[in-house]
Amino acid sequence: MNAQRSVQQVLYQKFKMKKILLFLFASLFVSVHAQSDKEWAFFRGEKSLTGFTKAATGDKFSMHWNYKTNGGIKSSPVVADNKVFIGSNDGSVYAFDLGGELLWTYNTEVSVEAPPLYLDGVIYVGNLEGIIFAINADDGSLKWKFTTDGQISGGSSWVWSPDKKSKWIITGSYDYFLYCVDAETGELIWKFEADNYINSAPGTDGEICMIGGCDGYLHMININDGVEKDKIDAGTYVASSAAIVDNKAFYGNYDGDFYCADMITKENVWHFTAGPFTGSPSIANGKVVIGSQDKHVYCFDQKTGKVLWKYMTQRKIEGSPVIAKDKVIIGSGDGRVYMLNLSDGSRIAAYEIGRAIVGSPAVIEDHVIIGALDGRIYCLKTNL
């Protein structure tokens, strides 16, 4: 009986420990997702560039604050540590708190069209002179800079080094090269040469990074050594960044073709033709959403490519949407920020800024933050 009781006690203790571990894991899972609703540290939200957030928004827009820079804004904002970061064509990178107070500016001296990347208290961003800047997010002081030989228009991403001891920053340039530099020192780790300009942000699944450009290919690069593993024929030049989901790449090209391509077979699963696509897609809940220069927002079935709905704005769409839970947020060249229903494309709300929007929004909690060609950064509340 004592032996049986001992076995039962051991099993009970194991059961208790399992419950504790499951509780801790669940707590961690909730914590991570709660934090992600309050941050948009990447262009497109995260490394695979899906443009999705679980942030819940209301169904109305109201102006919270705006700030006038000295040049048009083509850059897209990122939000982290309760701060907003964005570049301007006046050559500066701006940092604000969520209430709109200007915290600092850093003058790069040449237009900043690329979206910043926030990582471990540092902002990484390139300018049209081809310089990558690492700027301390707290005070705007320069940490390091790295010079390429062509303009930088796309955002950066980051990956772990093979030994998991360092973080690396990956950025494309118009000098045809994709650069990987050490996040702490700015030292060059490797570089990959394409056959033309690289103007998109690299997406990564942790093993490879994918980059498109003006050579008409999506290149799949080994993140450990910069060696090309494979490439997908995109038909013509790719001005946007591909989203990566389940070994599929979703992207549009300048001829107006939008593709879902299998990254293993390199075959197209489906494609759709409309106006030129210069923005990147958002993917969630089995739906793929993208804006086109034919003025429409399109929503496709992720597996089949069937058009589920489309919504027409009044001017071409150059930027990218964000799917915020069950809503689509996107800016248009008609000077409006739109909120659409993800399920059927019906318009929920629109806010008229009055000048063309070519960048993409950041959505955190009930804030929608976006820049416009009037040189202003706008923070809209969605009135939860």
N, C-alpha and C positions, 0 to 999 in steps of 0.2 A: 504493500500500500504506500509506504514511504517513497519507494522508487517511482510508483505511478504518479504520486503527488508532485515529486520533483520534476518529472517530465512535463506535467501539466503547468507547473510554475514557469518552466523554461519557455514553453510554447506561449504562455500568456505574456511573458515579458517581451518575447519576439513580436507578438501581435501589437502590444503597446508601442514598441519602438517603430514598427511599420506605420502605425497610425500617426505617430509624431513626425516621422519623415515625410509622409504624405501631406500632413498639415503644413510643414515648413516649405515643401515644394510648392504647394498651392499658394501659400502666402507670397513666395518669391514671384510666382507667375503673375499674381494680381498686382504686386508692386511694380514689376517691370512694365506691365501694360498701363498702369496708372501713370507712370512716369512718361511713357511714350505719348500719351494724350496731351502732355504738357510740353513736349519738345518736338521740333521739326529740324533736326540738326543737319540733315542732308538735303540737297536738291532731290526732290521726289520722295523725301521722308525717310528712306532707309536704303541699304546697299543694293538691293535688287531692283530699286527704282520703280516700285509699283504705285507710288502716289496715293497711298491709302492711309487713313487714320481712323481710329475708333472714337475720336473726339465727337461728342454730341453737340450739334448746333441747333439753334432755334430756327424759326421760319421767317424772320424779318432781319433786314440790315439797318443799322444806324451807325452814324459816324462816331467813333470813339476819340480818335486824334489823327492828325496828319502833320507832316513836316516837309518843308520845301528845301530840296537840295539845289545845287547850282547847275544841274544838267539833267537831261532826260534819264529815266531809269529803265534799263532793259534787264537788269539783274533781278534775280528772284531771292526773297528773304529766307533766312533760316532763323529759328528760335530755339534757344537753349539757356538754361540757368536763369530763366526769367528775363532774358535779354533778346532783342531783335537785332539782327545784323544784315546789312544789305550794301551793295555797291551802287555807284552812280557814274554817269558819263562825265561828271566833273572831276573824276579821278580819285575820289575818296571812298573809303569804306566807313559806314556809319554804324554806331551802336546806340540803341535806345533801351530804356526799361519798358515794361509792358504798359506803363502809363503814358508813354510818349516823351519822357524826358531824355534829351540828348546826353549820352554818357561820355562819348569820345568820338573823334574822327581820326582816320589815318589817311594821309594824302599819298597815293601811289604815283601821282603826277600824270597818269594816262588813264583813259576811260576804263572803268570796271564794269563789264557786261556779264561776266561769269557769276553764277551764284556761289556764295561762300560755303565752306564746310566747317562745322564746329566739331572739335575733338579734344577732350581732356583739357578744356580751358584755353584752347588756341583756335583762332580762325585761320583757315587756309583758303587763299583766293588768288586767282591770276588776273592780270590786266592785259590791255591790248598791246602793250610793249613786250609781252611775253615773259613777264616776271611773276613767279609764284611767291607770294608773301605769307609768312607765318607771323600772325599778330596776336599778342596776348589779349584774351577776351576781356580781362578785368580792367585794363588801363589803356589799351591801344598802342602799347609799345611794341617795337619790332623785335621778333625773336630771331628770325633769319630770312633770307630771300635767296631764290634760285632762279637763274636766268636761262630761258630757252631762246631760240632764234626765230620765233614766230608768235603772233598774237594768241592769247588764250581767251576763248569765248565760252568754253564748257566748264562745268563744275568738276570738283575732285571727289575721289572716294578714298577709303583707307582699307588696308588689309593687315593681318598679322604676318610677321616674318615667319619662316619655317620653324624656328625654334620657339616661337610664341613669346620671345623676350622683347621684341620691338614692334612698333607699328609703322607702317609705310603709307605714304601718300601717293596716289596715282592720278596723274593729270595729263590731258592731251593738249597738243599745241599745233599751230598752223605750220610749224617747221616739219611736219609729217611724223613727228615722234610722240610716242606715249612714254611719259617719264614716271619712274618710281623712285621716290626719295625718302630718306629717313625722316619720320615726323619730328623727332627731337632735334636733329642736327642739320637737316637739309642736305645731307650727303647723298649723292646719286648712288642708287642701288643697281638699277638696270634701266635700259630704254629699248623700246621697240619701234622700228620704222615701218610706217605704212607707205602707200604710194601717193598720198595726197593729204590735204588738210585734215586734221582731227578736231572737230568742233563740238563733240558731244561729251556727256559725262560717262565715265565707265561704270557699268553695273557689274556686280560680282556675286557669286554664290559661295565664296570662301575658297574655291579652288582655281577657278579661272575668272578673268575679267573680260567683259565684252565691250567693244568700242566700235562705233560706226564713224564714217567720215566721207570725204569727198572722193575717195577712190572706189566707191560703190560696193564696199564689202562690210560685213560685220566680222570683226576679228576676235577670235577667242584666244586669249593670252594666258599662259601659265603664270600665276601670280608669284611663284617662287623664283623664277629666273627670267621672265620676260620673253620666253620663247613662244612663238605662235603654235597653238595646238591644231587649230583648224580655222576655216572661215566660211561664211555664208554669202553667196552672191545676192546683193540687195537690189540689183538692177540699175540703179543710178545712185547719186550721192545722198547720203543720209544726214540730215541736218538736226536730227533729234537723238534722244537716248532711248535705247531699247529697254523694256521691262522684262525681267526674267522670272518665270513662274513654271515650276514642274518641268524643267528642261526644255521649256519653250521660250522663244524670244519674240516679243511683240513690238513692232516698230513700223514707222511709215517712211516713205522716201519723197523726194522732191517731184517725182513724176506723178504723184498722187496715188501710189499704191500703198496699201496697209497690209502687213503680213503677220501671220503667226507661223514661225519657222521652228522645226524640230532641231534642237541643238546637237542631237546625236546623229541623226540621219542627214541633216542639213537640207532636208526637203521642206517645202512649204506645206503646212497643214491646211491653211486657207488664206485667201487674200481678197481684198476689196479695193475698188478703184473709185476715187473721188478727186477733189482738188489737192494741191500739194499739201503734204503733212510736214510741218516744221516743229510741232510740239511732240511731247511724249505721252504715252497712254497711262491711264490709271486702271488698276485691275482689282476687283473685289467681288465676292458673292457670285462668281461665275460670269461676271460681266466685264467687258473691256470698253473703256470710254476714252475718246480722243477728239480734239478739235481740228478742224481743217481750214485751209485758206478759202474754201468754197463757202465759208460763213457758218457751217453747220457743226454742231456737236453730235457725234455718232456714238451709239452704244451697240456693241456686238455680243453675241453669245460667245463665251470664251472658247468653247470646244468646237463649235461649228462655223463661226463667223457670220451667222445669220444676223441681219440688222434687226435689233429689237426695237429701237426707236431712233429718231433724230430730231434735233431742235435747231432752228435757224435763228442766228443773230443777225445784226444789220451790217457787219463788216467782217473781214477775214479774221480768223483766229490763228495767232502765231504761237501763243503760249500753251501751257499744259494744264489739264484739270487736276483737281484733288477730289477723291471720293472720301467724304467725311461720313462714315457709318452708312446712312441710307440716302445721302444727298451728294450731288455733284456741284463743286464750286469751280468756276472758270471765268477768266477775263477775256474780253474781246476787243478788237480794234475799234468797235463802236463806242468805247469808253465806258462800258458797263461791266460790273461784276454780277454774274448770274448764279443763282442757286436753283438747281433742277432736282426733280425727284428721280432717284436712281432707278426706280421700278418701271416708270413709264415716260420719263423725259419731260413731264409737265413742269412749267415754271412755277416755282414757289415764291421767289423774290428776285429783284434786280436792283442794283444801286448804281446810279449814274455819276461817274466821276467826271466825264466830259472830255477826257483825252485818251488816246489809244493806249491799250494795255498789251504789251508783248511778252511780259514775264509771267510767272506762275505764282499762285498764292501759297502761303504757309497757313495752315489751319491748326490751331491749338485751343482746346476747350471751346469757348464761344467767341474766339477772336479769329478774324480773317485778315491777313496782312498781305499787302500787294503793292507794287510800285507801278507808276505810269509814266508816259513820255512827257508829262508836264513837270517832271522832276520831283514829284511828291511821293512819299511813301504814305500809304493809307492803312489805318487799323480800323476795321469795322467790327462792331459787336453784332451778334446774331440774336440778341434778345431772348435768351432761354426763358 
